[in-house]
Amino acid sequence: MKQHYIPRCYLKRFSKNEKSIYTYDKVHCKSYNSSLMAVCCKDDLYTLSKEYVMENNDKGESIIHKLSIETDHFANTVEPLYAQLLNQIDEIKSEWMSGKDHYRLQFIEKRELALHIVTQYFRLPQIGDVIVNDSLRMEKASIDMIKEFMACQMGNSEFRDLDVGISCEKAALHANQSFLDGDFLMEFADTIANNIFVFWVSNEKDFYTSDFPIVVSPHVQNVRPMYMGLAQYGGELTFPLSPGIALSIFDRAYFQDKISMDGSFIVASDKEIRRFNYLRYMYATQHVFSFNNDFKIISLIYNIEGRHPFLQPNYKTQIISGLGKY
């Protein structure tokens, strides 16, 4: 069953008819008009196994079913609020552009937007793989430490050779350690909301989005990627909210010169639009989307380089247990 990791309520904003979307495919090196149902989705990304559902319902916890994550959490709770917030930002942008009173998002509104950004980030399959992989490596490190302890305590080296299997319910582990952990999300959102939000406007609706739409540009090299890089020192988080609005979130500690811009809607220059679109293209795993079906920048780079770049954040942590690195 196909399940979206970029919600359709977001993708529809980049569609002219809310059914299809102009797409550039980096893998197949061509552009086409794709159904919204065919992009940014993956088979059974959130589906829980029958065994997991039965076990957790038997324990007397809240009743779940195999599609609880997709329907109960995302479709019925998160995405309607996300769509509503994006529409409110559209209205604020229109007031700025028409010269009316300039309303700036308050902290609580910035935090709400940050919550949706973080949730979107953690929904990405690549980030889910990192979360699951880190968890399994930590569990393996813990098991090896226990085996070493037992071998020393019992004076029996055979404990070190015990084959202890590790398994998990991937969808549940991904969800419970990221977008279903309210405290975890709020910690990220609070930190991001304290930074500087600048909304760039394209009157021609030129901003791309992609299947990996949230990108952090480091303006200071070799710094610790705090909050998976989303709030690192000298970082600029960029995220297109629609073909007409793109958001930059600047680290407040480094970008002191941009504090007066916090909450502003600013008409983006052609250079700024190209920069945003370049980042979406570079980090897209396969698909880039354009409201105007304009992929000239992609064609230009491909014609020069003869290939498409596939950049990705490197957030793989090194786990050290005392017995080795995992």
PyMOL commands that set and color helices and strands:
alter all, ss='L'
color gray80, all
select helices_A, chain A and resi 8-14+36-38+50-58+68-97+107-123+125-154+157-161+170-176+182-193+226-229+256-261+270-283+296-305
alter helices_A, ss='H'
color red, helices_A
select strands_A, chain A and resi 2-4+20-25+30-35+41-43+196-201+208-210+215-218+235-242+245-250+264-267+287-290
alter strands_A, ss='S'
color yellow, strands_A
deselect
rebuild
show_as cartoon
